[in-house]
Amino acid sequence: MSLIQRRERALAPSYQLFYDEPINLVRGKDVWVFDNEGRRYLDCYNNVPSVGHCHPRVVAAITEQVATLNTHTRYLHEGVVRLAERLGHKLGGNLSACWLVCSGTEANDLAIEVARTVTGHHGVIVTEDSYHGNSSLVRLLSTEIYPRADRPDWLEVIEAPNIYRGPHLANEPEVGRLYADMVSVATERLTERGFGTAALLVDSSWDSNGVLIAPDDYLNLAAGHVHSAGGLVISDEVQSGYCRLGDYWWGHQKYALVPDMVTMGKPMGAGHPVAACVTTPSIAERFADRRSYFNTFGGNPVSAAAANAVIDVIDDEQLLTNVTVTGHLLEKGLHELAERHPIIGNVQGSGLFYGLDLVSDPDTKQPLSADDTRGIVTDLKRSGLLTGVTGPSNNVLKIRPPLTFNADHATTALETINAALASRI
Ligand SMILES: Cc1ncc(COP(=O)(O)O)c(C=O)c1O
């Protein structure tokens, strides 16, 4: 029996495989992954191996700690405390009270629980086509994964700030305010329905919306409306954090937003499951007055060792600078491709995170069909480049390599995408 057949029998059918011709990856090194036939792929998709696949310092840190001791947060441990201190330091301002958990879902679940407890309100605001995780609470905040009719009445859903194909476009005056006004309306509706506003939960890379850059003033104006309604702003940095967008460590810093809470996960442990929710001491104390929190695996010393090693590598290898510099090259190259290939309707994103909004007609911006977009991703895979698909119409080619991606890798990626698009004509 083939591995695919065994997988279909043994794993629940809700799991999906990437690619029409799935790949069996057996090894990874930096930005490269290798399949069971020895074929090499340039990884332009995976953000979880943030500092590159199997970075020796992360491997060594995990190995050493797992061979020494692994317990939980109910004992004193230098590595665990050091990690929480460092996250607070990276976030700056007053964000210094940290809960360590195992996944982005858990971090968001806890953040909503904290927001509801501390504000006394129940309503939550998220964007259309959002993804924030999949617990029974957080899946309701992931509007891309379930039918509109099933939305709970304590949820308000706003348009994502898509200035290429959303209701307000880049050339409109005060476009940031227009999108932020939707948040104001959402708070009013939650008040009318008796829920009030506990939180706005926002991913500042808008990954599931096609990887967006919002108008500069949007998030701060939106935050103002949430605060006026007595709610908290939660920045979901699972995608946008850890230098991903270039110039800053966190996506919210790109917009000069000071959130009340930050959640993070994926890149934190370079593949090891570690995530966090960080807030201000005052919010954390008000929550602790009413609730205790314990998570058996969250914040164990091995996870902390992995997460500390990732921060060490980012700092010592100056990966924030690398993301910014390589990101500029990649972005420039993608814009050049867009001039050559009208199928690229828009280049969206920054740093090492881009979405190419593909169109079948550049004038009407008709999204390329999901099948055709998947076909391009398959062609790229056959040419040794791993990418993905995102966006509400599944027409956005997603490029999101490890943070160690350099100029040579960018050139290879651009040449491969150019060849794949040229061969379609
Ligand atoms: C923005 C965002 N938040 C939260 C999550 C959930 O993280 P996890 O899969 O670790 O639960 C994801 C996962 O894709 C995500 O993209």
The ligand as a Tripos MOL2 file, in Angstrom:
@<TRIPOS>MOLECULE
LIG
   16    16     1     0     0
SMALL
NO_CHARGES

@<TRIPOS>ATOM
      1 C1         -3.0630   34.5620   11.8060 C.3       1 LIG1
      2 C2         -3.1530   33.2190   12.4560 C.ar      1 LIG1
      3 N1         -3.5410   33.1400   13.7440 N.ar      1 LIG1
      4 C3         -3.6400   31.9650   14.3880 C.ar      1 LIG1
      5 C4         -3.3630   30.7800   13.7500 C.ar      1 LIG1
      6 C5         -3.5210   29.4770   14.4870 C.3       1 LIG1
      7 O1         -2.2820   28.9730   14.8360 O.3       1 LIG1
      8 P1         -2.1160   27.4110   15.1690 P.3       1 LIG1
      9 O2         -2.2900   26.6510   13.8930 O.co2     1 LIG1
     10 O3         -0.7380   27.3280   15.7500 O.co2     1 LIG1
     11 O4         -3.1610   27.0710   16.1710 O.co2     1 LIG1
     12 C6         -2.9420   30.7980   12.4150 C.ar      1 LIG1
     13 C7         -2.6190   29.5380   11.7120 C.2       1 LIG1
     14 O5         -2.5190   29.4360   10.5270 O.2       1 LIG1
     15 C8         -2.8420   32.0370   11.7600 C.ar      1 LIG1
     16 O6         -2.4550   32.1200   10.4820 O.3       1 LIG1
@<TRIPOS>BOND
     1     1     2 1
     2     2     3 ar
     3     2    15 ar
     4     3     4 ar
     5     4     5 ar
     6     5     6 1
     7     5    12 ar
     8     6     7 1
     9     7     8 1
    10     8     9 2
    11     8    10 1
    12     8    11 1
    13    12    13 1
    14    12    15 ar
    15    13    14 2
    16    15    16 1
@<TRIPOS>SUBSTRUCTURE
     1 LIG1         1 GROUP 0 **** ****
